Amino acid sequence: MSGQTRSGTAPDTVPGRPLRLSVRKRVGFSLALLALTGVLVLVLGEVSFRAWAAYDRQRAFASADYADDLWATYDPLLGYRLNPAFEDHNAAGLRDRPVPPRSARPRLLMLGDSLGYDGDSIDDTYVRYLETALRDGGPDGRDPIEIEVINASVMGYTTHQEILYLERDGVALDPDVVGLAFVLNDVHQFLHQFQHRDGRILRTNLYQFTDEASGQRPGWLDSLFLHWLVDQLQIGGTVAGVMAASGFPFEYKVDIGTAWKPERWGVVDEALERFRMLGREHGFEPFIVMFPMLLQYDEALLARDREYLLQPQNQLAERSTRLGIPFLDLYGEMRPEHFDDDGLHLSAEGRRAVAIPIADFLHREGLTAPLR
């Protein structure tokens, strides 16, 4: 009878304080176990990622395992460039038809990154659809133009790299007009890098973020494993939304987050200044086209702070106006269905759709005059 109360009820079933303490202990133990499990997963993940990265680098450097069949090849100025021997790349290292000798036909050179590179074929890029739109004219009175459009878009390039390419290689193509496609991940000097040795790319850690780009993460993300976890999130993913409950999902993305940091725009200012000067020195007309991303059409985020959400567009518009470079913001011209699953690149419909407003913009701004 010593284990029971006078009423015959066990002590831990009597209503009152003992029961509440027991529940609290159980909940506390469960939370502590969950936290310990999370820490162990992070530690083991970090150790595994760092061990594999060290092994991969050592193996590649020791064996000189070169990636000569890759879409990119090493370039000491640009970091990398398109491999002329890869699939449908031409001899000039562009994903385009062979560049013909300069003729009397006017020439437009389009700079950009993977948004201009992507497509099921050379003829399925937005740049090629732009050429078609200019050649066909339009219902608003645009006259057909017999023009050559050269697609100089390279996956992963930033505005900084695009202007370096223009200065070294692009001006030699003698363009009459040069377009710069600006994307929200362009606020870097170099966004991606390859491991290389002896002037050749190694088959290790291919196409990873540069130290400069990775350094823009929040301090608590200074982890290879956490880097990997965050990078697996889709730009519009619900998990990223939870992470950004007190902010915005894109603020945690290495590539695009810097577009909302005004102090990081110095690299863009330098590139645009050089863009304008190259136009004056080599006699071409420059223009800028800015591409948005899918998250900027999210109604909940727009309701939270529309001005902040569209801050990069305003940043670039102000700079373009100050420099006297014609500027087209495609935000009002695009719709959610124009984006691919990652929320940044163009869908098949989007590649076709953006060509018309760009052609109309060139006509309105008088930029087709040098193309006649």
Buried (B, 14 or more C-beta within 10 A) or exposed (E): EEEEEEEEEEEEEEEEEEEEEEEEEEEEEEEEEEEEEEEEEBEEBBEEBEEEBEEBBEEBEEEEEBBEEBBBBBBEEBBBBBBEEBEEBBEBBBBBBEBEEEEEEBBBBBBBBBBBBBBEEBEEBBBBBBBEBBBEBBEEEBEEBEBBBBBBBBBBBBBBBBBBBBBEBBBEBEBBBBBBBBBBBBBBBBBBBBBBBEEBBBBBBBBBBBEBBBEBBEEEBEBBBBBEBBEEBBBBBEEBBEBBEEEBBBBBBBBBBBBBEEEBBEBBEBBBEBBBBBBEEBEBBBBBBBBBBBBBBBEEBBEEEEEBBBBBBEBBBEBBEEBEBBBBBBBEBBEEEBBBEEBBBBBEEBBBBBBBBBBBBBBEBEBBEBBE
